Amino acid sequence: MSEQPAPADHARQQLEPAAADAARAYAARTRESADRLAAVLEDIAANGLPSAEDCTPWEELREAQLARLAAQRPAVA
């Protein structure tokens, strides 16, 4: 995003401190995820794709993620 201030004729509404903190935290998490992805892509570009034997099948990853999501959500009767 641009670091330039908004034009004077368009007043900006300030966020509540808690909302501003939440936005900053979200930005930090997003930036961290993007940095991890960039590191993986740079490794692939430098060293090539890993062998299939060194990878986790997507089905296992999917099932693990679904189990994590189910554990976070209370059961509905």
C-alpha positions, 0 to 999 in steps of 0.5 A, a space after each residue: 500500500 502507499 505510504 502517502 497520506 490521503 488527500 485533505 478533502 477526504 477525511 478518514 475515519 479512525 479505527 477503534 484501538 482494538 480494531 487497529 490492533 486486530 488489523 495489524 495482527 492480521 497484516 503480520 500473519 498474512 505477511 508471515 504466510 507470504 514470506 513462507 510461501 516465497 521461501 518455498 518457491 525460491 527453494 523450488 526455483 533454486 533446487 527443483 521440485 522435491 521427489 514424490 517420496 519426500 512429499 506428503 500426499 494431498 489426501 493426508 494433508 486434507 484429512 489432517 486439516 479436516 480433523 483440526 477444523 472438526 476439533 475446533 468446532 463443538 459438536 452439534 447434536 
